[in-house]
Amino acid sequence: MFRNFRITHRLAGLATILLAFSCLIGSVGIYKMTVIGNELEQVAARDLPLTLMLEKITQHQLEQAILMEKTLRYRNVDAHAATETEAEADLRHHFEELAKQTDSELATAHQMVNSYLADTISDEARTEFSGVEAALARIETDHRTYETQVNDIFKALDNGASPSDVADAVITTEGLQNDLDAAIENLVAEVAAYTAASMNTALADERMGKTLITALSGIVLLSGIVLAWLLGRSITLPLRRLTNALADLAKGKLDTPVPASKFRDEVGDMADAMRVFQADMMKARTLEAEQVARRERDEKRRAETDRLVKEFCETLVETFADIVKSAKDVLARAEMMQTQSGQAGSLAGAVATEAEESSASAQSLSAATEEMVAAIDEISSQITQFSGIAKNAVEHSATSQAEMRNLQEVADEVGQVVQLITKIADQTNLLALNATIEAARAGDAGKGFAVVAGEVKSLANQTAKATDEITRKIERIQSVSRNSTEAINNIGTVIGSIDNYVTAIVGAVEEQNATTREIARNVDFVSESAKRVSENVTTIQSSVTNVGSSAVTVHDNADHTAHQADFLNGKIGEFITAMKRAQNDEPDTGIRYAADKPVMLRAAE
């Protein structure tokens, strides 16, 4: 229960308890002093006045007895036979005054006892004063009887009675006087004993009051010391524990347990406040550690970003060097393809001319078949010439086949270069997209980077479109080259057949007559073959022309790609320079981005 009291309440409780004990001691002292005062008041205001009054009564009664004796001696009533003198009258007068005074004193004493009985007194005092009242009543009655008898004796003597006549009355009066004196003495002794008892009671109450007050004072003192010690311990011990814990916290021992207080007082409030303070210090230390870790992460991220930027710059330089090199290679191969297509066109023209000549010769041979026998020498000569032409055609056909294969290889290489350019353009587009995203994250500081990244992305898209166009042209060149190769192969086959036929004709000149019809048929076949050769050569010439046109287009696209690559390289150089300038000039805003791409840009430092 006391654990819920605060220190001020406990101090107030201790003061209240001590005050209550003090009040108890005061109350006991007041009560005992009141009892003693009442007892002393009873002695002083009741017993002593009554005792004094009884002493006066006793004194006056004795004086009356003495006066009576003196008066009787003057009358020679007693054994002393005293003679009456002039002083007798004074004695009798004095006796009467004492009688009245004694009666008055008895009445006063009786009235005092009645007033005491009327007051609120103890039962013991009431019993005592009731006995005193009864004794006073008897004494008062006896005293009046005594006065009456003395007065009767005095009257009898005044009337001439002899001493012997009043001797019996004197004896009776003396007996009554003795009884009255004894009663008064007993009453005085009784009142004195009661007064002594009251004084003893007052003294006993005084001693008891002193003992009780001393005992209560000792109990209060010991209780105050014990309570003060307990109260001080309940305050100083938790405070000492809190002080030790606070000293540990001041030394940096934040894991120091805060001692729990058993009391819900100011010390408990201090413990709660100390727990809050400890939690705040732990949070502050955690925040400090987080800040240190954050600074370390920022430094690592800054170093990583610098490394990525450096690698990005090196990669861009190497990539665009490859792009420029590939574009120049494509340009050279396009020029070579253009040259070879021109040569192929020339060869195709020569083949066409020879094919036309072969066709004309075949027609002439067909027309002159009827004259073959007569003109065998001419035929032999023409056949020989035709054989040479056929050989030349075969050689030209082989050359055309080789050139077309070279053209096919060049087209394939150009296709590979175009694929490389396409990959580079895709990577450049991805880099530009990453740069755009990082510039958007950087906010206003990345607007310039966003513009450069947009231009890079636009150039990458243009490069992709150009490479697509080159790819289509190359595919067309490859298709035409394949067709030209097949046509040239057919021409070679036909020319080979012609050569075989010519050889057969040369071998069968001697059998001209027998085989004239066969020759005519062969000449017709040769004529048809020559027509087909002429047609195929025309097709080859058209294909070669298309190849040349495609080579020109490839050359133009390659040249445009090279210029675009140079322009893109310059823009990227400007972009890198701007980024380096931003890294060196702009303050560190604390903005960081995760490197979740192969190459990332730091938008702002």
KAMO-V180345 format. One record per residue. RES is the residue in three letters. SS is DSSP state (~ for helix, > for strand, _ for the rest). OMEGA is omega in degrees with one decimal (* if undefined). NEAR is the number of other ideal C-beta (glycine too) atoms within 12 Angstrom. Layout:
# KAMO-V180345
res->RES ss->SS omega->OMEGA near->NEAR
res->RES ss->SS omega->OMEGA near->NEAR
This chain:
# KAMO-V180345
res->MET ss->_ omega->-177.5 near->9
res->PHE ss->~ omega->179.5 near->19
res->ARG ss->~ omega->179.5 near->18
res->ASN ss->~ omega->-178.9 near->14
res->PHE ss->_ omega->175.0 near->24
res->ARG ss->_ omega->-175.4 near->23
res->ILE ss->~ omega->179.0 near->27
res->THR ss->~ omega->178.7 near->15
res->HIS ss->~ omega->179.4 near->21
res->ARG ss->~ omega->176.4 near->29
res->LEU ss->~ omega->177.7 near->21
res->ALA ss->~ omega->177.5 near->15
res->GLY ss->~ omega->177.2 near->24
res->LEU ss->~ omega->178.5 near->29
res->ALA ss->~ omega->179.4 near->18
res->THR ss->~ omega->179.2 near->17
res->ILE ss->~ omega->178.4 near->24
res->LEU ss->~ omega->177.7 near->26
res->LEU ss->~ omega->178.3 near->16
res->ALA ss->~ omega->176.2 near->19
res->PHE ss->~ omega->177.9 near->26
res->SER ss->~ omega->177.2 near->22
res->CYS ss->~ omega->177.9 near->17
res->LEU ss->~ omega->178.2 near->22
res->ILE ss->~ omega->178.1 near->28
res->GLY ss->~ omega->-180.0 near->21
res->SER ss->~ omega->178.0 near->18
res->VAL ss->~ omega->178.9 near->27
res->GLY ss->~ omega->179.3 near->26
res->ILE ss->~ omega->-179.8 near->17
res->TYR ss->~ omega->-179.0 near->21
res->LYS ss->~ omega->177.4 near->29
res->MET ss->~ omega->177.5 near->23
res->THR ss->~ omega->178.2 near->18
res->VAL ss->~ omega->179.0 near->25
res->ILE ss->~ omega->178.2 near->28
res->GLY ss->~ omega->178.3 near->20
res->ASN ss->~ omega->179.5 near->24
res->GLU ss->~ omega->177.6 near->32
res->LEU ss->~ omega->176.8 near->23
res->GLU ss->~ omega->177.4 near->22
res->GLN ss->~ omega->179.1 near->33
res->VAL ss->~ omega->-174.8 near->29
res->ALA ss->~ omega->-174.1 near->20
res->ALA ss->~ omega->-175.9 near->23
res->ARG ss->~ omega->-173.2 near->35
res->ASP ss->~ omega->-177.8 near->36
res->LEU ss->~ omega->176.5 near->23
res->PRO ss->~ omega->179.1 near->25
res->LEU ss->~ omega->178.4 near->41
res->THR ss->~ omega->177.7 near->31
res->LEU ss->~ omega->179.6 near->24
res->MET ss->~ omega->179.1 near->33
res->LEU ss->~ omega->176.8 near->39
res->GLU ss->~ omega->176.1 near->24
res->LYS ss->~ omega->178.5 near->24
res->ILE ss->~ omega->179.2 near->41
res->THR ss->~ omega->180.0 near->32
res->GLN ss->~ omega->-178.2 near->22
res->HIS ss->~ omega->177.2 near->34
res->GLN ss->~ omega->178.0 near->41
res->LEU ss->~ omega->177.3 near->24
res->GLU ss->~ omega->176.4 near->25
res->GLN ss->~ omega->179.9 near->40
res->ALA ss->~ omega->178.7 near->33
res->ILE ss->~ omega->-180.0 near->20
res->LEU ss->~ omega->178.2 near->32
res->MET ss->~ omega->-179.2 near->40
res->GLU ss->~ omega->178.8 near->26
res->LYS ss->~ omega->-179.7 near->26
res->THR ss->~ omega->179.9 near->36
res->LEU ss->~ omega->177.8 near->37
res->ARG ss->~ omega->177.3 near->25
res->TYR ss->~ omega->-179.8 near->27
res->ARG ss->_ omega->-177.9 near->33
res->ASN ss->_ omega->-179.2 near->22
res->VAL ss->_ omega->-176.1 near->35
res->ASP ss->_ omega->-176.6 near->22
res->ALA ss->_ omega->-178.6 near->13
res->HIS ss->_ omega->178.0 near->14
res->ALA ss->_ omega->180.0 near->13
res->ALA ss->_ omega->178.4 near->20
res->THR ss->_ omega->-179.3 near->15
res->GLU ss->_ omega->179.6 near->22
res->THR ss->_ omega->-179.8 near->15
res->GLU ss->_ omega->-178.2 near->10
res->ALA ss->~ omega->-177.8 near->17
res->GLU ss->~ omega->-178.7 near->26
res->ALA ss->~ omega->178.5 near->18
res->ASP ss->~ omega->179.3 near->16
res->LEU ss->~ omega->180.0 near->29
res->ARG ss->~ omega->178.5 near->29
res->HIS ss->~ omega->178.4 near->16
res->HIS ss->~ omega->177.7 near->22
res->PHE ss->~ omega->-179.6 near->32
res->GLU ss->~ omega->178.3 near->24
res->GLU ss->~ omega->177.6 near->19
res->LEU ss->~ omega->178.9 near->30
res->ALA ss->~ omega->178.1 near->32
res->LYS ss->~ omega->-178.7 near->20
res->GLN ss->~ omega->179.2 near->24
res->THR ss->~ omega->177.2 near->38
res->ASP ss->~ omega->179.3 near->29
res->SER ss->~ omega->179.3 near->20
res->GLU ss->~ omega->176.3 near->32
res->LEU ss->~ omega->178.2 near->40
res->ALA ss->~ omega->178.8 near->22
res->THR ss->~ omega->178.9 near->23
res->ALA ss->~ omega->178.2 near->39
res->HIS ss->~ omega->179.1 near->31
res->GLN ss->~ omega->178.2 near->20
res->MET ss->~ omega->179.9 near->30
res->VAL ss->~ omega->178.2 near->37
res->ASN ss->~ omega->178.1 near->22
res->SER ss->~ omega->177.5 near->18
res->TYR ss->~ omega->179.5 near->31
res->LEU ss->~ omega->179.4 near->25
res->ALA ss->~ omega->179.1 near->14
res->ASP ss->_ omega->177.7 near->18
res->THR ss->_ omega->-178.8 near->11
res->ILE ss->_ omega->-179.4 near->24
res->SER ss->_ omega->179.5 near->21
res->ASP ss->~ omega->179.7 near->11
res->GLU ss->~ omega->178.7 near->16
res->ALA ss->~ omega->179.3 near->31
res->ARG ss->~ omega->178.5 near->22
res->THR ss->~ omega->179.8 near->17
res->GLU ss->~ omega->-177.9 near->30
res->PHE ss->~ omega->174.3 near->34
res->SER ss->~ omega->176.3 near->19
res->GLY ss->~ omega->178.2 near->22
res->VAL ss->~ omega->179.7 near->41
res->GLU ss->~ omega->179.1 near->28
res->ALA ss->~ omega->179.1 near->21
res->ALA ss->~ omega->178.1 near->33
res->LEU ss->~ omega->178.7 near->39
res->ALA ss->~ omega->179.3 near->22
res->ARG ss->~ omega->179.7 near->24
res->ILE ss->~ omega->179.7 near->40
res->GLU ss->~ omega->178.8 near->32
res->THR ss->~ omega->179.4 near->21
res->ASP ss->~ omega->-179.2 near->31
res->HIS ss->~ omega->176.6 near->41
res->ARG ss->~ omega->177.1 near->22
res->THR ss->~ omega->178.8 near->23
res->TYR ss->~ omega->179.2 near->38
res->GLU ss->~ omega->-179.8 near->34
res->THR ss->~ omega->-179.6 near->20
res->GLN ss->~ omega->179.2 near->29
res->VAL ss->~ omega->178.6 near->39
res->ASN ss->~ omega->178.7 near->25
res->ASP ss->~ omega->178.3 near->23
res->ILE ss->~ omega->179.8 near->36
res->PHE ss->~ omega->179.4 near->33
res->LYS ss->~ omega->180.0 near->17
res->ALA ss->~ omega->177.8 near->25
res->LEU ss->~ omega->178.0 near->30
res->ASP ss->~ omega->-178.2 near->17
res->ASN ss->_ omega->174.3 near->12
res->GLY ss->_ omega->178.6 near->11
res->ALA ss->_ omega->179.5 near->20
res->SER ss->_ omega->178.3 near->13
res->PRO ss->~ omega->180.0 near->26
res->SER ss->~ omega->179.4 near->15
res->ASP ss->~ omega->-176.3 near->18
res->VAL ss->~ omega->-177.1 near->32
res->ALA ss->~ omega->180.0 near->22
res->ASP ss->~ omega->-179.9 near->18
res->ALA ss->~ omega->179.2 near->28
res->VAL ss->~ omega->179.5 near->33
res->ILE ss->~ omega->179.0 near->20
res->THR ss->~ omega->-178.7 near->20
res->THR ss->~ omega->177.7 near->34
res->GLU ss->~ omega->176.1 near->26
res->GLY ss->~ omega->177.5 near->19
res->LEU ss->~ omega->179.0 near->32
res->GLN ss->~ omega->178.3 near->33
res->ASN ss->~ omega->178.2 near->19
res->ASP ss->~ omega->-179.4 near->23
res->LEU ss->~ omega->177.7 near->38
res->ASP ss->~ omega->179.5 near->30
res->ALA ss->~ omega->-179.8 near->21
res->ALA ss->~ omega->179.9 near->31
res->ILE ss->~ omega->179.1 near->40
res->GLU ss->~ omega->177.9 near->23
res->ASN ss->~ omega->179.7 near->22
res->LEU ss->~ omega->177.8 near->39
res->VAL ss->~ omega->179.0 near->32
res->ALA ss->~ omega->179.4 near->20
res->GLU ss->~ omega->180.0 near->27
res->VAL ss->~ omega->178.2 near->40
res->ALA ss->~ omega->178.1 near->25
res->ALA ss->~ omega->178.3 near->19
res->TYR ss->~ omega->178.0 near->34
res->THR ss->~ omega->177.5 near->32
res->ALA ss->~ omega->178.0 near->18
res->ALA ss->~ omega->178.1 near->22
res->SER ss->~ omega->177.7 near->35
res->MET ss->~ omega->177.0 near->23
res->ASN ss->~ omega->177.0 near->17
res->THR ss->~ omega->178.5 near->26
res->ALA ss->~ omega->177.6 near->28
res->LEU ss->~ omega->178.1 near->20
res->ALA ss->~ omega->176.9 near->19
res->ASP ss->~ omega->178.4 near->27
res->GLU ss->~ omega->178.9 near->22
res->ARG ss->~ omega->178.3 near->16
res->MET ss->~ omega->178.5 near->22
res->GLY ss->~ omega->177.6 near->29
res->LYS ss->~ omega->-180.0 near->20
res->THR ss->~ omega->-178.6 near->17
res->LEU ss->~ omega->179.7 near->27
res->ILE ss->~ omega->177.9 near->27
res->THR ss->~ omega->179.4 near->18
res->ALA ss->~ omega->179.0 near->18
res->LEU ss->~ omega->178.3 near->28
res->SER ss->~ omega->177.1 near->23
res->GLY ss->~ omega->178.8 near->16
res->ILE ss->~ omega->179.6 near->22
res->VAL ss->~ omega->179.9 near->28
res->LEU ss->~ omega->178.7 near->18
res->LEU ss->~ omega->179.0 near->16
res->SER ss->~ omega->178.7 near->23
res->GLY ss->~ omega->178.9 near->26
res->ILE ss->~ omega->-179.6 near->16
res->VAL ss->~ omega->179.8 near->17
res->LEU ss->~ omega->178.3 near->26
res->ALA ss->~ omega->178.0 near->23
res->TRP ss->~ omega->178.1 near->16
res->LEU ss->~ omega->179.5 near->20
res->LEU ss->~ omega->177.9 near->30
res->GLY ss->~ omega->178.5 near->20
res->ARG ss->~ omega->178.9 near->19
res->SER ss->~ omega->179.4 near->32
res->ILE ss->~ omega->-173.7 near->29
res->THR ss->~ omega->-178.2 near->17
res->LEU ss->~ omega->175.2 near->20
res->PRO ss->~ omega->178.4 near->30
res->LEU ss->~ omega->178.3 near->25
res->ARG ss->~ omega->177.9 near->18
res->ARG ss->~ omega->177.7 near->26
res->LEU ss->~ omega->179.0 near->32
res->THR ss->~ omega->178.0 near->21
res->ASN ss->~ omega->178.6 near->20
res->ALA ss->~ omega->179.0 near->29
res->LEU ss->~ omega->176.2 near->25
res->ALA ss->~ omega->176.6 near->15
res->ASP ss->~ omega->177.3 near->21
res->LEU ss->~ omega->179.0 near->27
res->ALA ss->~ omega->177.1 near->16
res->LYS ss->_ omega->178.4 near->13
res->GLY ss->_ omega->178.3 near->15
res->LYS ss->_ omega->-175.0 near->18
res->LEU ss->_ omega->177.7 near->26
res->ASP ss->_ omega->178.3 near->14
res->THR ss->_ omega->179.2 near->24
res->PRO ss->_ omega->177.3 near->17
res->VAL ss->_ omega->-177.9 near->31
res->PRO ss->_ omega->179.1 near->26
res->ALA ss->_ omega->179.2 near->19
res->SER ss->_ omega->177.0 near->30
res->LYS ss->_ omega->-175.5 near->19
res->PHE ss->_ omega->175.5 near->29
res->ARG ss->_ omega->-175.8 near->23
res->ASP ss->_ omega->-179.6 near->27
res->GLU ss->~ omega->177.6 near->23
res->VAL ss->~ omega->174.7 near->34
res->GLY ss->~ omega->176.2 near->27
res->ASP ss->~ omega->177.2 near->18
res->MET ss->~ omega->177.7 near->28
res->ALA ss->~ omega->177.5 near->28
res->ASP ss->~ omega->178.1 near->20
res->ALA ss->~ omega->179.5 near->18
res->MET ss->~ omega->175.9 near->33
res->ARG ss->~ omega->176.8 near->25
res->VAL ss->~ omega->178.4 near->16
res->PHE ss->~ omega->178.5 near->22
res->GLN ss->~ omega->178.3 near->28
res->ALA ss->~ omega->178.6 near->17
res->ASP ss->~ omega->178.4 near->16
res->MET ss->~ omega->177.6 near->25
res->MET ss->~ omega->176.5 near->21
res->LYS ss->~ omega->179.8 near->15
res->ALA ss->~ omega->178.2 near->17
res->ARG ss->~ omega->177.6 near->19
res->THR ss->~ omega->178.3 near->15
res->LEU ss->~ omega->178.4 near->14
res->GLU ss->~ omega->177.6 near->16
res->ALA ss->~ omega->178.0 near->15
res->GLU ss->~ omega->178.6 near->15
res->GLN ss->~ omega->177.4 near->15
res->VAL ss->~ omega->178.1 near->14
res->ALA ss->~ omega->179.3 near->15
res->ARG ss->~ omega->178.0 near->16
res->ARG ss->~ omega->177.6 near->17
res->GLU ss->~ omega->177.9 near->14
res->ARG ss->~ omega->179.0 near->18
res->ASP ss->~ omega->178.6 near->22
res->GLU ss->~ omega->177.8 near->17
res->LYS ss->~ omega->-179.7 near->16
res->ARG ss->~ omega->178.6 near->25
res->ARG ss->~ omega->178.2 near->23
res->ALA ss->~ omega->178.6 near->16
res->GLU ss->~ omega->179.2 near->20
res->THR ss->~ omega->177.2 near->32
res->ASP ss->~ omega->178.5 near->23
res->ARG ss->~ omega->179.2 near->18
res->LEU ss->~ omega->178.2 near->29
res->VAL ss->~ omega->179.0 near->33
res->LYS ss->~ omega->178.0 near->21
res->GLU ss->~ omega->178.4 near->22
res->PHE ss->~ omega->179.0 near->33
res->CYS ss->~ omega->179.6 near->26
res->GLU ss->~ omega->179.6 near->17
res->THR ss->~ omega->178.5 near->25
res->LEU ss->~ omega->-180.0 near->36
res->VAL ss->~ omega->179.8 near->19
res->GLU ss->~ omega->-178.1 near->18
res->THR ss->~ omega->-178.1 near->33
res->PHE ss->~ omega->170.3 near->38
res->ALA ss->~ omega->175.9 near->19
res->ASP ss->~ omega->179.4 near->24
res->ILE ss->~ omega->-179.5 near->40
res->VAL ss->~ omega->179.3 near->29
res->LYS ss->~ omega->179.6 near->24
res->SER ss->~ omega->179.0 near->33
res->ALA ss->~ omega->178.3 near->40
res->LYS ss->~ omega->177.6 near->24
res->ASP ss->~ omega->177.1 near->27
res->VAL ss->~ omega->179.9 near->43
res->LEU ss->~ omega->179.2 near->31
res->ALA ss->~ omega->-179.8 near->24
res->ARG ss->~ omega->176.2 near->34
res->ALA ss->~ omega->176.7 near->41
res->GLU ss->~ omega->177.9 near->24
res->MET ss->~ omega->179.8 near->26
res->MET ss->~ omega->178.6 near->43
res->GLN ss->~ omega->179.1 near->32
res->THR ss->~ omega->-179.1 near->23
res->GLN ss->~ omega->176.9 near->34
res->SER ss->~ omega->175.6 near->42
res->GLY ss->~ omega->177.2 near->24
res->GLN ss->~ omega->178.7 near->26
res->ALA ss->~ omega->177.6 near->45
res->GLY ss->~ omega->178.5 near->32
res->SER ss->~ omega->178.7 near->23
res->LEU ss->~ omega->178.4 near->34
res->ALA ss->~ omega->177.4 near->41
res->GLY ss->~ omega->178.3 near->24
res->ALA ss->~ omega->178.0 near->27
res->VAL ss->~ omega->179.3 near->45
res->ALA ss->~ omega->179.1 near->32
res->THR ss->~ omega->-180.0 near->24
res->GLU ss->~ omega->178.1 near->34
res->ALA ss->~ omega->177.3 near->42
res->GLU ss->~ omega->177.8 near->24
res->GLU ss->~ omega->178.1 near->27
res->SER ss->~ omega->178.6 near->43
res->SER ss->~ omega->179.0 near->32
res->ALA ss->~ omega->179.2 near->22
res->SER ss->~ omega->179.2 near->34
res->ALA ss->~ omega->177.7 near->40
res->GLN ss->~ omega->177.7 near->21
res->SER ss->~ omega->178.6 near->25
res->LEU ss->~ omega->178.3 near->38
res->SER ss->~ omega->-179.6 near->26
res->ALA ss->~ omega->-176.3 near->17
res->ALA ss->_ omega->-179.2 near->24
res->THR ss->_ omega->-178.5 near->30
res->GLU ss->_ omega->-179.1 near->17
res->GLU ss->_ omega->-173.2 near->19
res->MET ss->_ omega->-175.8 near->33
res->VAL ss->_ omega->-177.7 near->20
res->ALA ss->_ omega->-174.8 near->14
res->ALA ss->_ omega->-177.4 near->20
res->ILE ss->~ omega->179.9 near->24
res->ASP ss->~ omega->178.7 near->15
res->GLU ss->~ omega->179.7 near->21
res->ILE ss->~ omega->179.9 near->31
res->SER ss->~ omega->178.7 near->22
res->SER ss->~ omega->179.7 near->18
res->GLN ss->~ omega->-179.8 near->30
res->ILE ss->~ omega->178.4 near->38
res->THR ss->~ omega->178.0 near->21
res->GLN ss->~ omega->179.7 near->22
res->PHE ss->~ omega->177.9 near->36
res->SER ss->~ omega->177.3 near->28
res->GLY ss->~ omega->178.8 near->23
res->ILE ss->~ omega->179.7 near->32
res->ALA ss->~ omega->177.7 near->40
res->LYS ss->~ omega->177.0 near->23
res->ASN ss->~ omega->179.3 near->25
res->ALA ss->~ omega->178.1 near->42
res->VAL ss->~ omega->179.1 near->30
res->GLU ss->~ omega->178.0 near->24
res->HIS ss->~ omega->178.6 near->33
res->SER ss->~ omega->178.1 near->40
res->ALA ss->~ omega->177.9 near->24
res->THR ss->~ omega->178.8 near->25
res->SER ss->~ omega->177.8 near->44
res->GLN ss->~ omega->179.0 near->32
res->ALA ss->~ omega->179.6 near->22
res->GLU ss->~ omega->179.5 near->33
res->MET ss->~ omega->174.9 near->40
res->ARG ss->~ omega->175.9 near->24
res->ASN ss->~ omega->178.2 near->26
res->LEU ss->~ omega->177.7 near->47
res->GLN ss->~ omega->178.9 near->31
res->GLU ss->~ omega->178.4 near->23
res->VAL ss->~ omega->178.6 near->35
res->ALA ss->~ omega->177.6 near->39
res->ASP ss->~ omega->178.5 near->23
res->GLU ss->~ omega->177.3 near->26
res->VAL ss->~ omega->177.0 near->45
res->GLY ss->~ omega->177.0 near->28
res->GLN ss->~ omega->178.2 near->22
res->VAL ss->~ omega->178.9 near->35
res->VAL ss->~ omega->176.4 near->40
res->GLN ss->~ omega->176.7 near->22
res->LEU ss->~ omega->178.4 near->28
res->ILE ss->~ omega->178.9 near->46
res->THR ss->~ omega->178.1 near->29
res->LYS ss->~ omega->179.4 near->22
res->ILE ss->~ omega->178.9 near->36
res->ALA ss->~ omega->177.6 near->39
res->ASP ss->~ omega->178.9 near->22
res->GLN ss->~ omega->177.6 near->29
res->THR ss->~ omega->177.6 near->41
res->ASN ss->~ omega->177.8 near->28
res->LEU ss->~ omega->177.3 near->25
res->LEU ss->~ omega->178.8 near->37
res->ALA ss->~ omega->177.5 near->38
res->LEU ss->~ omega->177.1 near->25
res->ASN ss->~ omega->178.5 near->31
res->ALA ss->~ omega->177.9 near->42
res->THR ss->~ omega->179.6 near->29
res->ILE ss->~ omega->179.9 near->24
res->GLU ss->~ omega->177.6 near->38
res->ALA ss->~ omega->176.8 near->35
res->ALA ss->~ omega->176.8 near->22
res->ARG ss->~ omega->-178.7 near->25
res->ALA ss->~ omega->178.0 near->29
res->GLY ss->~ omega->-178.1 near->17
res->ASP ss->~ omega->-178.2 near->17
res->ALA ss->~ omega->-178.1 near->27
res->GLY ss->~ omega->-179.7 near->32
res->LYS ss->~ omega->178.8 near->20
res->GLY ss->~ omega->177.7 near->25
res->PHE ss->~ omega->179.6 near->41
res->ALA ss->~ omega->179.1 near->29
res->VAL ss->~ omega->-179.7 near->20
res->VAL ss->~ omega->178.9 near->32
res->ALA ss->~ omega->177.1 near->38
res->GLY ss->~ omega->178.0 near->24
res->GLU ss->~ omega->177.9 near->26
res->VAL ss->~ omega->179.6 near->42
res->LYS ss->~ omega->179.0 near->31
res->SER ss->~ omega->178.4 near->23
res->LEU ss->~ omega->178.2 near->35
res->ALA ss->~ omega->177.2 near->39
res->ASN ss->~ omega->177.7 near->23
res->GLN ss->~ omega->177.9 near->26
res->THR ss->~ omega->178.9 near->44
res->ALA ss->~ omega->178.6 near->29
res->LYS ss->~ omega->-179.8 near->23
res->ALA ss->~ omega->179.1 near->34
res->THR ss->~ omega->175.2 near->40
res->ASP ss->~ omega->178.8 near->22
res->GLU ss->~ omega->178.5 near->25
res->ILE ss->~ omega->179.6 near->43
res->THR ss->~ omega->178.6 near->31
res->ARG ss->~ omega->179.1 near->21
res->LYS ss->~ omega->-179.0 near->34
res->ILE ss->~ omega->177.2 near->40
res->GLU ss->~ omega->177.7 near->22
res->ARG ss->~ omega->177.6 near->25
res->ILE ss->~ omega->179.3 near->46
res->GLN ss->~ omega->178.9 near->32
res->SER ss->~ omega->179.5 near->21
res->VAL ss->~ omega->179.9 near->34
res->SER ss->~ omega->178.5 near->40
res->ARG ss->~ omega->178.6 near->23
res->ASN ss->~ omega->179.6 near->25
res->SER ss->~ omega->178.9 near->44
res->THR ss->~ omega->178.5 near->34
res->GLU ss->~ omega->179.9 near->23
res->ALA ss->~ omega->179.5 near->36
res->ILE ss->~ omega->175.7 near->41
res->ASN ss->~ omega->177.2 near->24
res->ASN ss->~ omega->178.6 near->27
res->ILE ss->~ omega->179.0 near->45
res->GLY ss->~ omega->179.3 near->32
res->THR ss->~ omega->-179.2 near->23
res->VAL ss->~ omega->-179.3 near->36
res->ILE ss->~ omega->176.1 near->40
res->GLY ss->~ omega->177.3 near->24
res->SER ss->~ omega->179.1 near->27
res->ILE ss->~ omega->179.7 near->43
res->ASP ss->~ omega->177.1 near->30
res->ASN ss->~ omega->179.3 near->22
res->TYR ss->~ omega->-179.7 near->32
res->VAL ss->~ omega->178.0 near->37
res->THR ss->~ omega->178.2 near->20
res->ALA ss->~ omega->179.3 near->22
res->ILE ss->~ omega->179.5 near->37
res->VAL ss->~ omega->-179.8 near->26
res->GLY ss->~ omega->-175.0 near->16
res->ALA ss->_ omega->179.2 near->23
res->VAL ss->~ omega->-178.3 near->27
res->GLU ss->~ omega->-179.1 near->13
res->GLU ss->~ omega->-176.3 near->18
res->GLN ss->_ omega->-174.4 near->29
res->ASN ss->_ omega->-176.8 near->16
res->ALA ss->_ omega->-174.0 near->13
res->THR ss->_ omega->-177.6 near->21
res->THR ss->~ omega->-179.7 near->26
res->ARG ss->~ omega->178.4 near->16
res->GLU ss->~ omega->178.9 near->20
res->ILE ss->~ omega->-179.7 near->34
res->ALA ss->~ omega->178.6 near->23
res->ARG ss->~ omega->178.7 near->18
res->ASN ss->~ omega->178.3 near->29
res->VAL ss->~ omega->176.3 near->37
res->ASP ss->~ omega->178.6 near->22
res->PHE ss->~ omega->178.0 near->23
res->VAL ss->~ omega->179.1 near->39
res->SER ss->~ omega->178.1 near->29
res->GLU ss->~ omega->178.5 near->22
res->SER ss->~ omega->178.7 near->33
res->ALA ss->~ omega->176.9 near->40
res->LYS ss->~ omega->179.3 near->23
res->ARG ss->~ omega->176.8 near->26
res->VAL ss->~ omega->179.5 near->42
res->SER ss->~ omega->178.4 near->32
res->GLU ss->~ omega->-179.8 near->23
res->ASN ss->~ omega->178.6 near->34
res->VAL ss->~ omega->176.5 near->41
res->THR ss->~ omega->177.9 near->26
res->THR ss->~ omega->178.3 near->26
res->ILE ss->~ omega->-179.7 near->44
res->GLN ss->~ omega->177.7 near->33
res->SER ss->~ omega->179.0 near->24
res->SER ss->~ omega->178.6 near->34
res->VAL ss->~ omega->176.9 near->41
res->THR ss->~ omega->177.3 near->25
res->ASN ss->~ omega->177.7 near->28
res->VAL ss->~ omega->177.9 near->45
res->GLY ss->~ omega->177.7 near->33
res->SER ss->~ omega->178.0 near->24
res->SER ss->~ omega->177.8 near->37
res->ALA ss->~ omega->176.7 near->41
res->VAL ss->~ omega->178.9 near->24
res->THR ss->~ omega->177.8 near->29
res->VAL ss->~ omega->178.8 near->46
res->HIS ss->~ omega->179.8 near->31
res->ASP ss->~ omega->179.8 near->23
res->ASN ss->~ omega->178.5 near->34
res->ALA ss->~ omega->177.8 near->42
res->ASP ss->~ omega->177.8 near->25
res->HIS ss->~ omega->178.2 near->27
res->THR ss->~ omega->178.2 near->44
res->ALA ss->~ omega->178.2 near->30
res->HIS ss->~ omega->178.5 near->23
res->GLN ss->~ omega->178.2 near->34
res->ALA ss->~ omega->177.0 near->40
res->ASP ss->~ omega->179.6 near->23
res->PHE ss->~ omega->179.4 near->25
res->LEU ss->~ omega->176.9 near->39
res->ASN ss->~ omega->177.3 near->31
res->GLY ss->~ omega->179.0 near->22
res->LYS ss->~ omega->179.1 near->30
res->ILE ss->~ omega->174.6 near->38
res->GLY ss->~ omega->176.2 near->20
res->GLU ss->~ omega->179.4 near->22
res->PHE ss->~ omega->179.8 near->39
res->ILE ss->~ omega->178.4 near->31
res->THR ss->~ omega->178.9 near->21
res->ALA ss->~ omega->178.6 near->29
res->MET ss->~ omega->178.0 near->38
res->LYS ss->~ omega->178.5 near->22
res->ARG ss->~ omega->177.9 near->16
res->ALA ss->~ omega->177.7 near->31
res->GLN ss->~ omega->-176.7 near->26
res->ASN ss->~ omega->-172.5 near->14
res->ASP ss->~ omega->-171.3 near->14
res->GLU ss->_ omega->178.5 near->24
res->PRO ss->_ omega->178.8 near->12
res->ASP ss->_ omega->-179.8 near->20
res->THR ss->_ omega->178.3 near->18
res->GLY ss->_ omega->-178.3 near->16
res->ILE ss->_ omega->179.9 near->24
res->ARG ss->_ omega->179.2 near->25
res->TYR ss->_ omega->-178.7 near->27
res->ALA ss->_ omega->178.6 near->16
res->ALA ss->_ omega->-177.0 near->22
res->ASP ss->_ omega->177.0 near->11
res->LYS ss->_ omega->177.5 near->19
res->PRO ss->_ omega->177.3 near->14
res->VAL ss->_ omega->-179.0 near->28
res->MET ss->_ omega->176.2 near->31
res->LEU ss->_ omega->172.2 near->46
res->ARG ss->_ omega->-173.6 near->39
res->ALA ss->_ omega->-177.3 near->34
res->ALA ss->_ omega->177.0 near->30
res->GLU ss->_ omega->* near->30
